[in-house]
Amino acid sequence: MPIVDALKALGNDRRLLILDWLKDPRAHFPPQVDGDLVEDGVCGVHIAAKLAVSQPTLSEHMRILTQAGLVIPKRIKQWTFYRRNEAAIAALKTAFDAEV
């Protein structure tokens, strides 16, 4: 994961908010019928509703976060669930500290 890509992904308030919510999904999202909030991630429908954006807008935000390696998508049935990639986030923090 290049630091530049991750920093570009983090350069948007909504994406930062999504990452913050995904840090503690049980505190920010309702229980789901499919998928565990922590193990499988949060359904994109719930994230879009909480963010008050359309599904295509959310998909673009999540595409950017996924390409930067900051979230991990998982398909369950017809839905996509997202969780933080804690290892990548920790590596980014380490790399950023080394660069600064």
Phi and psi restraints in degrees (range 20) as a CNS / XPLOR table:
assign (resid 1 and name C) (resid 2 and name N)
       (resid 2 and name CA) (resid 2 and name C) 1.0 -65.6 20.0 2
assign (resid 2 and name N) (resid 2 and name CA)
       (resid 2 and name C) (resid 3 and name N) 1.0 138.2 20.0 2
assign (resid 2 and name C) (resid 3 and name N)
       (resid 3 and name CA) (resid 3 and name C) 1.0 -58.8 20.0 2
assign (resid 3 and name N) (resid 3 and name CA)
       (resid 3 and name C) (resid 4 and name N) 1.0 -37.8 20.0 2
assign (resid 3 and name C) (resid 4 and name N)
       (resid 4 and name CA) (resid 4 and name C) 1.0 -60.7 20.0 2
assign (resid 4 and name N) (resid 4 and name CA)
       (resid 4 and name C) (resid 5 and name N) 1.0 -44.7 20.0 2
assign (resid 4 and name C) (resid 5 and name N)
       (resid 5 and name CA) (resid 5 and name C) 1.0 -62.7 20.0 2
assign (resid 5 and name N) (resid 5 and name CA)
       (resid 5 and name C) (resid 6 and name N) 1.0 -42.7 20.0 2
assign (resid 5 and name C) (resid 6 and name N)
       (resid 6 and name CA) (resid 6 and name C) 1.0 -65.4 20.0 2
assign (resid 6 and name N) (resid 6 and name CA)
       (resid 6 and name C) (resid 7 and name N) 1.0 -41.9 20.0 2
assign (resid 6 and name C) (resid 7 and name N)
       (resid 7 and name CA) (resid 7 and name C) 1.0 -66.8 20.0 2
assign (resid 7 and name N) (resid 7 and name CA)
       (resid 7 and name C) (resid 8 and name N) 1.0 -36.5 20.0 2
assign (resid 7 and name C) (resid 8 and name N)
       (resid 8 and name CA) (resid 8 and name C) 1.0 -63.3 20.0 2
assign (resid 8 and name N) (resid 8 and name CA)
       (resid 8 and name C) (resid 9 and name N) 1.0 -41.5 20.0 2
assign (resid 8 and name C) (resid 9 and name N)
       (resid 9 and name CA) (resid 9 and name C) 1.0 -63.6 20.0 2
assign (resid 9 and name N) (resid 9 and name CA)
       (resid 9 and name C) (resid 10 and name N) 1.0 -35.7 20.0 2
assign (resid 9 and name C) (resid 10 and name N)
       (resid 10 and name CA) (resid 10 and name C) 1.0 -81.8 20.0 2
assign (resid 10 and name N) (resid 10 and name CA)
       (resid 10 and name C) (resid 11 and name N) 1.0 -4.5 20.0 2
assign (resid 10 and name C) (resid 11 and name N)
       (resid 11 and name CA) (resid 11 and name C) 1.0 -81.2 20.0 2
assign (resid 11 and name N) (resid 11 and name CA)
       (resid 11 and name C) (resid 12 and name N) 1.0 19.8 20.0 2
assign (resid 11 and name C) (resid 12 and name N)
       (resid 12 and name CA) (resid 12 and name C) 1.0 -131.3 20.0 2
assign (resid 12 and name N) (resid 12 and name CA)
       (resid 12 and name C) (resid 13 and name N) 1.0 127.5 20.0 2
assign (resid 12 and name C) (resid 13 and name N)
       (resid 13 and name CA) (resid 13 and name C) 1.0 -58.5 20.0 2
assign (resid 13 and name N) (resid 13 and name CA)
       (resid 13 and name C) (resid 14 and name N) 1.0 -37.7 20.0 2
assign (resid 13 and name C) (resid 14 and name N)
       (resid 14 and name CA) (resid 14 and name C) 1.0 -68.3 20.0 2
assign (resid 14 and name N) (resid 14 and name CA)
       (resid 14 and name C) (resid 15 and name N) 1.0 -39.0 20.0 2
assign (resid 14 and name C) (resid 15 and name N)
       (resid 15 and name CA) (resid 15 and name C) 1.0 -68.2 20.0 2
assign (resid 15 and name N) (resid 15 and name CA)
       (resid 15 and name C) (resid 16 and name N) 1.0 -36.1 20.0 2
assign (resid 15 and name C) (resid 16 and name N)
       (resid 16 and name CA) (resid 16 and name C) 1.0 -63.5 20.0 2
assign (resid 16 and name N) (resid 16 and name CA)
       (resid 16 and name C) (resid 17 and name N) 1.0 -40.0 20.0 2
assign (resid 16 and name C) (resid 17 and name N)
       (resid 17 and name CA) (resid 17 and name C) 1.0 -63.8 20.0 2
assign (resid 17 and name N) (resid 17 and name CA)
       (resid 17 and name C) (resid 18 and name N) 1.0 -43.7 20.0 2
assign (resid 17 and name C) (resid 18 and name N)
       (resid 18 and name CA) (resid 18 and name C) 1.0 -59.0 20.0 2
assign (resid 18 and name N) (resid 18 and name CA)
       (resid 18 and name C) (resid 19 and name N) 1.0 -47.8 20.0 2
assign (resid 18 and name C) (resid 19 and name N)
       (resid 19 and name CA) (resid 19 and name C) 1.0 -61.2 20.0 2
assign (resid 19 and name N) (resid 19 and name CA)
       (resid 19 and name C) (resid 20 and name N) 1.0 -37.8 20.0 2
assign (resid 19 and name C) (resid 20 and name N)
       (resid 20 and name CA) (resid 20 and name C) 1.0 -64.8 20.0 2
assign (resid 20 and name N) (resid 20 and name CA)
       (resid 20 and name C) (resid 21 and name N) 1.0 -44.8 20.0 2
assign (resid 20 and name C) (resid 21 and name N)
       (resid 21 and name CA) (resid 21 and name C) 1.0 -62.5 20.0 2
assign (resid 21 and name N) (resid 21 and name CA)
       (resid 21 and name C) (resid 22 and name N) 1.0 -40.5 20.0 2
assign (resid 21 and name C) (resid 22 and name N)
       (resid 22 and name CA) (resid 22 and name C) 1.0 -70.9 20.0 2
assign (resid 22 and name N) (resid 22 and name CA)
       (resid 22 and name C) (resid 23 and name N) 1.0 -14.8 20.0 2
assign (resid 22 and name C) (resid 23 and name N)
       (resid 23 and name CA) (resid 23 and name C) 1.0 -64.5 20.0 2
assign (resid 23 and name N) (resid 23 and name CA)
       (resid 23 and name C) (resid 24 and name N) 1.0 -36.5 20.0 2
assign (resid 23 and name C) (resid 24 and name N)
       (resid 24 and name CA) (resid 24 and name C) 1.0 -136.8 20.0 2
assign (resid 24 and name N) (resid 24 and name CA)
       (resid 24 and name C) (resid 25 and name N) 1.0 75.0 20.0 2
assign (resid 24 and name C) (resid 25 and name N)
       (resid 25 and name CA) (resid 25 and name C) 1.0 -64.0 20.0 2
assign (resid 25 and name N) (resid 25 and name CA)
       (resid 25 and name C) (resid 26 and name N) 1.0 -30.9 20.0 2
assign (resid 25 and name C) (resid 26 and name N)
       (resid 26 and name CA) (resid 26 and name C) 1.0 -66.7 20.0 2
assign (resid 26 and name N) (resid 26 and name CA)
       (resid 26 and name C) (resid 27 and name N) 1.0 -27.5 20.0 2
assign (resid 26 and name C) (resid 27 and name N)
       (resid 27 and name CA) (resid 27 and name C) 1.0 -79.8 20.0 2
assign (resid 27 and name N) (resid 27 and name CA)
       (resid 27 and name C) (resid 28 and name N) 1.0 -20.7 20.0 2
assign (resid 27 and name C) (resid 28 and name N)
       (resid 28 and name CA) (resid 28 and name C) 1.0 -114.4 20.0 2
assign (resid 28 and name N) (resid 28 and name CA)
       (resid 28 and name C) (resid 29 and name N) 1.0 -14.1 20.0 2
assign (resid 28 and name C) (resid 29 and name N)
       (resid 29 and name CA) (resid 29 and name C) 1.0 -132.2 20.0 2
assign (resid 29 and name N) (resid 29 and name CA)
       (resid 29 and name C) (resid 30 and name N) 1.0 151.2 20.0 2
assign (resid 29 and name C) (resid 30 and name N)
       (resid 30 and name CA) (resid 30 and name C) 1.0 -74.2 20.0 2
assign (resid 30 and name N) (resid 30 and name CA)
       (resid 30 and name C) (resid 31 and name N) 1.0 162.4 20.0 2
assign (resid 30 and name C) (resid 31 and name N)
       (resid 31 and name CA) (resid 31 and name C) 1.0 -58.2 20.0 2
assign (resid 31 and name N) (resid 31 and name CA)
       (resid 31 and name C) (resid 32 and name N) 1.0 150.3 20.0 2
assign (resid 31 and name C) (resid 32 and name N)
       (resid 32 and name CA) (resid 32 and name C) 1.0 -112.0 20.0 2
assign (resid 32 and name N) (resid 32 and name CA)
       (resid 32 and name C) (resid 33 and name N) 1.0 150.5 20.0 2
assign (resid 32 and name C) (resid 33 and name N)
       (resid 33 and name CA) (resid 33 and name C) 1.0 -70.3 20.0 2
assign (resid 33 and name N) (resid 33 and name CA)
       (resid 33 and name C) (resid 34 and name N) 1.0 -47.4 20.0 2
assign (resid 33 and name C) (resid 34 and name N)
       (resid 34 and name CA) (resid 34 and name C) 1.0 -107.9 20.0 2
assign (resid 34 and name N) (resid 34 and name CA)
       (resid 34 and name C) (resid 35 and name N) 1.0 137.5 20.0 2
assign (resid 34 and name C) (resid 35 and name N)
       (resid 35 and name CA) (resid 35 and name C) 1.0 79.8 20.0 2
assign (resid 35 and name N) (resid 35 and name CA)
       (resid 35 and name C) (resid 36 and name N) 1.0 137.1 20.0 2
assign (resid 35 and name C) (resid 36 and name N)
       (resid 36 and name CA) (resid 36 and name C) 1.0 -80.9 20.0 2
assign (resid 36 and name N) (resid 36 and name CA)
       (resid 36 and name C) (resid 37 and name N) 1.0 134.7 20.0 2
assign (resid 36 and name C) (resid 37 and name N)
       (resid 37 and name CA) (resid 37 and name C) 1.0 -55.9 20.0 2
assign (resid 37 and name N) (resid 37 and name CA)
       (resid 37 and name C) (resid 38 and name N) 1.0 -37.0 20.0 2
assign (resid 37 and name C) (resid 38 and name N)
       (resid 38 and name CA) (resid 38 and name C) 1.0 -89.8 20.0 2
assign (resid 38 and name N) (resid 38 and name CA)
       (resid 38 and name C) (resid 39 and name N) 1.0 -50.5 20.0 2
assign (resid 38 and name C) (resid 39 and name N)
       (resid 39 and name CA) (resid 39 and name C) 1.0 -73.0 20.0 2
assign (resid 39 and name N) (resid 39 and name CA)
       (resid 39 and name C) (resid 40 and name N) 1.0 -42.6 20.0 2
assign (resid 39 and name C) (resid 40 and name N)
       (resid 40 and name CA) (resid 40 and name C) 1.0 -96.5 20.0 2
assign (resid 40 and name N) (resid 40 and name CA)
       (resid 40 and name C) (resid 41 and name N) 1.0 -25.2 20.0 2
assign (resid 40 and name C) (resid 41 and name N)
       (resid 41 and name CA) (resid 41 and name C) 1.0 105.9 20.0 2
assign (resid 41 and name N) (resid 41 and name CA)
       (resid 41 and name C) (resid 42 and name N) 1.0 -178.6 20.0 2
assign (resid 41 and name C) (resid 42 and name N)
       (resid 42 and name CA) (resid 42 and name C) 1.0 -99.9 20.0 2
assign (resid 42 and name N) (resid 42 and name CA)
       (resid 42 and name C) (resid 43 and name N) 1.0 135.2 20.0 2
assign (resid 42 and name C) (resid 43 and name N)
       (resid 43 and name CA) (resid 43 and name C) 1.0 -62.3 20.0 2
assign (resid 43 and name N) (resid 43 and name CA)
       (resid 43 and name C) (resid 44 and name N) 1.0 137.1 20.0 2
assign (resid 43 and name C) (resid 44 and name N)
       (resid 44 and name CA) (resid 44 and name C) 1.0 -56.7 20.0 2
assign (resid 44 and name N) (resid 44 and name CA)
       (resid 44 and name C) (resid 45 and name N) 1.0 -30.3 20.0 2
assign (resid 44 and name C) (resid 45 and name N)
       (resid 45 and name CA) (resid 45 and name C) 1.0 -61.7 20.0 2
assign (resid 45 and name N) (resid 45 and name CA)
       (resid 45 and name C) (resid 46 and name N) 1.0 -42.6 20.0 2
assign (resid 45 and name C) (resid 46 and name N)
       (resid 46 and name CA) (resid 46 and name C) 1.0 -66.7 20.0 2
assign (resid 46 and name N) (resid 46 and name CA)
       (resid 46 and name C) (resid 47 and name N) 1.0 -40.2 20.0 2
assign (resid 46 and name C) (resid 47 and name N)
       (resid 47 and name CA) (resid 47 and name C) 1.0 -65.3 20.0 2
assign (resid 47 and name N) (resid 47 and name CA)
       (resid 47 and name C) (resid 48 and name N) 1.0 -45.2 20.0 2
assign (resid 47 and name C) (resid 48 and name N)
       (resid 48 and name CA) (resid 48 and name C) 1.0 -60.4 20.0 2
assign (resid 48 and name N) (resid 48 and name CA)
       (resid 48 and name C) (resid 49 and name N) 1.0 -42.6 20.0 2
assign (resid 48 and name C) (resid 49 and name N)
       (resid 49 and name CA) (resid 49 and name C) 1.0 -64.6 20.0 2
assign (resid 49 and name N) (resid 49 and name CA)
       (resid 49 and name C) (resid 50 and name N) 1.0 -44.8 20.0 2
assign (resid 49 and name C) (resid 50 and name N)
       (resid 50 and name CA) (resid 50 and name C) 1.0 -66.6 20.0 2
assign (resid 50 and name N) (resid 50 and name CA)
       (resid 50 and name C) (resid 51 and name N) 1.0 -35.5 20.0 2
assign (resid 50 and name C) (resid 51 and name N)
       (resid 51 and name CA) (resid 51 and name C) 1.0 -80.5 20.0 2
assign (resid 51 and name N) (resid 51 and name CA)
       (resid 51 and name C) (resid 52 and name N) 1.0 -14.5 20.0 2
assign (resid 51 and name C) (resid 52 and name N)
       (resid 52 and name CA) (resid 52 and name C) 1.0 61.3 20.0 2
assign (resid 52 and name N) (resid 52 and name CA)
       (resid 52 and name C) (resid 53 and name N) 1.0 48.1 20.0 2
assign (resid 52 and name C) (resid 53 and name N)
       (resid 53 and name CA) (resid 53 and name C) 1.0 -128.9 20.0 2
assign (resid 53 and name N) (resid 53 and name CA)
       (resid 53 and name C) (resid 54 and name N) 1.0 164.2 20.0 2
assign (resid 53 and name C) (resid 54 and name N)
       (resid 54 and name CA) (resid 54 and name C) 1.0 -73.2 20.0 2
assign (resid 54 and name N) (resid 54 and name CA)
       (resid 54 and name C) (resid 55 and name N) 1.0 162.8 20.0 2
assign (resid 54 and name C) (resid 55 and name N)
       (resid 55 and name CA) (resid 55 and name C) 1.0 -60.7 20.0 2
assign (resid 55 and name N) (resid 55 and name CA)
       (resid 55 and name C) (resid 56 and name N) 1.0 -43.0 20.0 2
assign (resid 55 and name C) (resid 56 and name N)
       (resid 56 and name CA) (resid 56 and name C) 1.0 -62.3 20.0 2
assign (resid 56 and name N) (resid 56 and name CA)
       (resid 56 and name C) (resid 57 and name N) 1.0 -36.6 20.0 2
assign (resid 56 and name C) (resid 57 and name N)
       (resid 57 and name CA) (resid 57 and name C) 1.0 -65.2 20.0 2
assign (resid 57 and name N) (resid 57 and name CA)
       (resid 57 and name C) (resid 58 and name N) 1.0 -45.1 20.0 2
assign (resid 57 and name C) (resid 58 and name N)
       (resid 58 and name CA) (resid 58 and name C) 1.0 -61.7 20.0 2
assign (resid 58 and name N) (resid 58 and name CA)
       (resid 58 and name C) (resid 59 and name N) 1.0 -42.4 20.0 2
assign (resid 58 and name C) (resid 59 and name N)
       (resid 59 and name CA) (resid 59 and name C) 1.0 -56.7 20.0 2
assign (resid 59 and name N) (resid 59 and name CA)
       (resid 59 and name C) (resid 60 and name N) 1.0 -38.8 20.0 2
assign (resid 59 and name C) (resid 60 and name N)
       (resid 60 and name CA) (resid 60 and name C) 1.0 -67.1 20.0 2
assign (resid 60 and name N) (resid 60 and name CA)
       (resid 60 and name C) (resid 61 and name N) 1.0 -44.1 20.0 2
assign (resid 60 and name C) (resid 61 and name N)
       (resid 61 and name CA) (resid 61 and name C) 1.0 -59.9 20.0 2
assign (resid 61 and name N) (resid 61 and name CA)
       (resid 61 and name C) (resid 62 and name N) 1.0 -44.4 20.0 2
assign (resid 61 and name C) (resid 62 and name N)
       (resid 62 and name CA) (resid 62 and name C) 1.0 -71.3 20.0 2
assign (resid 62 and name N) (resid 62 and name CA)
       (resid 62 and name C) (resid 63 and name N) 1.0 -32.4 20.0 2
assign (resid 62 and name C) (resid 63 and name N)
       (resid 63 and name CA) (resid 63 and name C) 1.0 -60.9 20.0 2
assign (resid 63 and name N) (resid 63 and name CA)
       (resid 63 and name C) (resid 64 and name N) 1.0 -44.5 20.0 2
assign (resid 63 and name C) (resid 64 and name N)
       (resid 64 and name CA) (resid 64 and name C) 1.0 -65.1 20.0 2
assign (resid 64 and name N) (resid 64 and name CA)
       (resid 64 and name C) (resid 65 and name N) 1.0 -44.8 20.0 2
assign (resid 64 and name C) (resid 65 and name N)
       (resid 65 and name CA) (resid 65 and name C) 1.0 -65.1 20.0 2
assign (resid 65 and name N) (resid 65 and name CA)
       (resid 65 and name C) (resid 66 and name N) 1.0 -37.7 20.0 2
assign (resid 65 and name C) (resid 66 and name N)
       (resid 66 and name CA) (resid 66 and name C) 1.0 -67.7 20.0 2
assign (resid 66 and name N) (resid 66 and name CA)
       (resid 66 and name C) (resid 67 and name N) 1.0 -45.8 20.0 2
assign (resid 66 and name C) (resid 67 and name N)
       (resid 67 and name CA) (resid 67 and name C) 1.0 -63.1 20.0 2
assign (resid 67 and name N) (resid 67 and name CA)
       (resid 67 and name C) (resid 68 and name N) 1.0 -30.4 20.0 2
assign (resid 67 and name C) (resid 68 and name N)
       (resid 68 and name CA) (resid 68 and name C) 1.0 -78.1 20.0 2
assign (resid 68 and name N) (resid 68 and name CA)
       (resid 68 and name C) (resid 69 and name N) 1.0 -9.3 20.0 2
assign (resid 68 and name C) (resid 69 and name N)
       (resid 69 and name CA) (resid 69 and name C) 1.0 83.5 20.0 2
assign (resid 69 and name N) (resid 69 and name CA)
       (resid 69 and name C) (resid 70 and name N) 1.0 10.8 20.0 2
assign (resid 69 and name C) (resid 70 and name N)
       (resid 70 and name CA) (resid 70 and name C) 1.0 -86.9 20.0 2
assign (resid 70 and name N) (resid 70 and name CA)
       (resid 70 and name C) (resid 71 and name N) 1.0 -21.3 20.0 2
assign (resid 70 and name C) (resid 71 and name N)
       (resid 71 and name CA) (resid 71 and name C) 1.0 -130.5 20.0 2
assign (resid 71 and name N) (resid 71 and name CA)
       (resid 71 and name C) (resid 72 and name N) 1.0 157.1 20.0 2
assign (resid 71 and name C) (resid 72 and name N)
       (resid 72 and name CA) (resid 72 and name C) 1.0 -117.6 20.0 2
assign (resid 72 and name N) (resid 72 and name CA)
       (resid 72 and name C) (resid 73 and name N) 1.0 119.7 20.0 2
assign (resid 72 and name C) (resid 73 and name N)
       (resid 73 and name CA) (resid 73 and name C) 1.0 -86.9 20.0 2
assign (resid 73 and name N) (resid 73 and name CA)
       (resid 73 and name C) (resid 74 and name N) 1.0 152.2 20.0 2
assign (resid 73 and name C) (resid 74 and name N)
       (resid 74 and name CA) (resid 74 and name C) 1.0 -144.4 20.0 2
assign (resid 74 and name N) (resid 74 and name CA)
       (resid 74 and name C) (resid 75 and name N) 1.0 125.9 20.0 2
assign (resid 74 and name C) (resid 75 and name N)
       (resid 75 and name CA) (resid 75 and name C) 1.0 -86.6 20.0 2
assign (resid 75 and name N) (resid 75 and name CA)
       (resid 75 and name C) (resid 76 and name N) 1.0 129.4 20.0 2
assign (resid 75 and name C) (resid 76 and name N)
       (resid 76 and name CA) (resid 76 and name C) 1.0 -132.5 20.0 2
assign (resid 76 and name N) (resid 76 and name CA)
       (resid 76 and name C) (resid 77 and name N) 1.0 117.7 20.0 2
assign (resid 76 and name C) (resid 77 and name N)
       (resid 77 and name CA) (resid 77 and name C) 1.0 56.2 20.0 2
assign (resid 77 and name N) (resid 77 and name CA)
       (resid 77 and name C) (resid 78 and name N) 1.0 -126.8 20.0 2
assign (resid 77 and name C) (resid 78 and name N)
       (resid 78 and name CA) (resid 78 and name C) 1.0 -96.8 20.0 2
assign (resid 78 and name N) (resid 78 and name CA)
       (resid 78 and name C) (resid 79 and name N) 1.0 6.6 20.0 2
assign (resid 78 and name C) (resid 79 and name N)
       (resid 79 and name CA) (resid 79 and name C) 1.0 -105.4 20.0 2
assign (resid 79 and name N) (resid 79 and name CA)
       (resid 79 and name C) (resid 80 and name N) 1.0 154.7 20.0 2
assign (resid 79 and name C) (resid 80 and name N)
       (resid 80 and name CA) (resid 80 and name C) 1.0 -112.6 20.0 2
assign (resid 80 and name N) (resid 80 and name CA)
       (resid 80 and name C) (resid 81 and name N) 1.0 130.4 20.0 2
assign (resid 80 and name C) (resid 81 and name N)
       (resid 81 and name CA) (resid 81 and name C) 1.0 -111.6 20.0 2
assign (resid 81 and name N) (resid 81 and name CA)
       (resid 81 and name C) (resid 82 and name N) 1.0 145.3 20.0 2
assign (resid 81 and name C) (resid 82 and name N)
       (resid 82 and name CA) (resid 82 and name C) 1.0 -127.6 20.0 2
assign (resid 82 and name N) (resid 82 and name CA)
       (resid 82 and name C) (resid 83 and name N) 1.0 138.8 20.0 2
assign (resid 82 and name C) (resid 83 and name N)
       (resid 83 and name CA) (resid 83 and name C) 1.0 -137.1 20.0 2
assign (resid 83 and name N) (resid 83 and name CA)
       (resid 83 and name C) (resid 84 and name N) 1.0 157.8 20.0 2
assign (resid 83 and name C) (resid 84 and name N)
       (resid 84 and name CA) (resid 84 and name C) 1.0 -67.6 20.0 2
assign (resid 84 and name N) (resid 84 and name CA)
       (resid 84 and name C) (resid 85 and name N) 1.0 146.2 20.0 2
assign (resid 84 and name C) (resid 85 and name N)
       (resid 85 and name CA) (resid 85 and name C) 1.0 -96.8 20.0 2
assign (resid 85 and name N) (resid 85 and name CA)
       (resid 85 and name C) (resid 86 and name N) 1.0 87.5 20.0 2
assign (resid 85 and name C) (resid 86 and name N)
       (resid 86 and name CA) (resid 86 and name C) 1.0 -61.0 20.0 2
assign (resid 86 and name N) (resid 86 and name CA)
       (resid 86 and name C) (resid 87 and name N) 1.0 -35.9 20.0 2
assign (resid 86 and name C) (resid 87 and name N)
       (resid 87 and name CA) (resid 87 and name C) 1.0 -64.4 20.0 2
assign (resid 87 and name N) (resid 87 and name CA)
       (resid 87 and name C) (resid 88 and name N) 1.0 -42.8 20.0 2
assign (resid 87 and name C) (resid 88 and name N)
       (resid 88 and name CA) (resid 88 and name C) 1.0 -68.4 20.0 2
assign (resid 88 and name N) (resid 88 and name CA)
       (resid 88 and name C) (resid 89 and name N) 1.0 -37.8 20.0 2
assign (resid 88 and name C) (resid 89 and name N)
       (resid 89 and name CA) (resid 89 and name C) 1.0 -65.8 20.0 2
assign (resid 89 and name N) (resid 89 and name CA)
       (resid 89 and name C) (resid 90 and name N) 1.0 -41.5 20.0 2
assign (resid 89 and name C) (resid 90 and name N)
       (resid 90 and name CA) (resid 90 and name C) 1.0 -64.7 20.0 2
assign (resid 90 and name N) (resid 90 and name CA)
       (resid 90 and name C) (resid 91 and name N) 1.0 -41.8 20.0 2
assign (resid 90 and name C) (resid 91 and name N)
       (resid 91 and name CA) (resid 91 and name C) 1.0 -63.7 20.0 2
assign (resid 91 and name N) (resid 91 and name CA)
       (resid 91 and name C) (resid 92 and name N) 1.0 -38.4 20.0 2
assign (resid 91 and name C) (resid 92 and name N)
       (resid 92 and name CA) (resid 92 and name C) 1.0 -63.4 20.0 2
assign (resid 92 and name N) (resid 92 and name CA)
       (resid 92 and name C) (resid 93 and name N) 1.0 -43.6 20.0 2
assign (resid 92 and name C) (resid 93 and name N)
       (resid 93 and name CA) (resid 93 and name C) 1.0 -60.3 20.0 2
assign (resid 93 and name N) (resid 93 and name CA)
       (resid 93 and name C) (resid 94 and name N) 1.0 -43.2 20.0 2
assign (resid 93 and name C) (resid 94 and name N)
       (resid 94 and name CA) (resid 94 and name C) 1.0 -63.8 20.0 2
assign (resid 94 and name N) (resid 94 and name CA)
       (resid 94 and name C) (resid 95 and name N) 1.0 -46.2 20.0 2
assign (resid 94 and name C) (resid 95 and name N)
       (resid 95 and name CA) (resid 95 and name C) 1.0 -64.7 20.0 2
assign (resid 95 and name N) (resid 95 and name CA)
       (resid 95 and name C) (resid 96 and name N) 1.0 -39.4 20.0 2
assign (resid 95 and name C) (resid 96 and name N)
       (resid 96 and name CA) (resid 96 and name C) 1.0 -65.8 20.0 2
assign (resid 96 and name N) (resid 96 and name CA)
       (resid 96 and name C) (resid 97 and name N) 1.0 -42.9 20.0 2
assign (resid 96 and name C) (resid 97 and name N)
       (resid 97 and name CA) (resid 97 and name C) 1.0 -61.1 20.0 2
assign (resid 97 and name N) (resid 97 and name CA)
       (resid 97 and name C) (resid 98 and name N) 1.0 -36.8 20.0 2
assign (resid 97 and name C) (resid 98 and name N)
       (resid 98 and name CA) (resid 98 and name C) 1.0 -69.9 20.0 2
assign (resid 98 and name N) (resid 98 and name CA)
       (resid 98 and name C) (resid 99 and name N) 1.0 -30.4 20.0 2
assign (resid 98 and name C) (resid 99 and name N)
       (resid 99 and name CA) (resid 99 and name C) 1.0 -79.4 20.0 2
assign (resid 99 and name N) (resid 99 and name CA)
       (resid 99 and name C) (resid 100 and name N) 1.0 -28.1 20.0 2
